[in-house]
Amino acid sequence: MQSIEELKRVSHLTRIMLFAVVGIFLSIAIYGFVLQGQWWVTFGGHQFDALWLQYEESQFLLATIFSPLIGSWLLGFYFLQHLLLALSRGLFYAKTTLRHLKYVSWITVFYVCYKMLMTPLATYLVVPSSSIDISFNPMTIIIVLCLPVLVHIFSAAAELDKENKEIV
């Protein structure tokens, strides 16, 4: 029982720390933009930022290309908060917990894959004659693709827990 209380406490603390880190991150980004007119934090990578600064006439197109990342970041943050809230309440094998875990997993997969393709896509659309570099980190892809597998394992563990409770 003590380990369950420990998991609840860690989930609650992680949820609070996540809010704090995101708040600090956004505060620094907004403060730098208001104070000096530039982002102190890079959102799309250095190559994307260079396109943004160099081709001001294409900023709407670049913002459109970048918007799925913001959407997935916001959705991922939302579902991660709900997941951590459920875990801090001790709902480890509840259907909502598993659903939020699946959402976080697949949003992360989408985010990483789209982020790898976003800059080459933006470069191709803004400057069609330039060379395109695709940044590819195999370890990141391996880790991210393991997330849905872990979710499946967690779902199977929930089913086993349910069966064990029915037997007892």
Residue pairs with C-beta under 8 A, 6 or more apart in sequence:
4 90
4 92
7 87
7 90
7 92
8 87
8 88
8 89
8 90
9 88
11 84
11 85
11 87
11 88
12 84
12 88
14 84
15 81
15 84
15 85
15 88
18 77
18 80
18 81
18 84
19 81
22 77
25 41
28 40
28 41
29 39
29 40
29 41
29 43
31 40
32 38
32 39
32 40
32 41
33 39
33 40
39 49
42 48
42 49
43 66
43 69
44 52
44 66
44 69
44 118
44 119
45 115
45 119
45 135
47 119
47 123
47 133
47 135
48 62
48 66
48 118
48 119
48 122
51 58
51 62
51 119
51 122
51 123
51 126
51 127
52 59
52 62
55 62
55 126
55 127
58 125
58 126
61 122
61 125
61 126
62 122
62 126
65 118
65 121
65 122
65 125
66 118
66 122
68 114
68 118
69 111
69 114
69 115
69 118
72 107
72 110
72 111
72 114
73 111
75 103
75 107
76 103
76 104
76 107
76 108
76 111
79 100
79 103
79 104
79 107
80 100
80 104
82 96
82 100
83 97
83 100
83 101
83 104
86 94
86 96
86 97
86 100
87 97
91 97
92 158
93 157
93 158
93 161
93 162
98 151
98 154
98 155
98 158
101 151
101 154
102 148
102 151
102 155
104 147
105 147
105 148
105 150
105 151
106 148
108 144
108 147
109 144
109 145
109 147
109 148
112 140
112 141
112 144
113 144
116 134
116 135
116 136
117 134
119 133
119 135
120 132
120 133
120 134
123 130
123 132
123 133
124 132
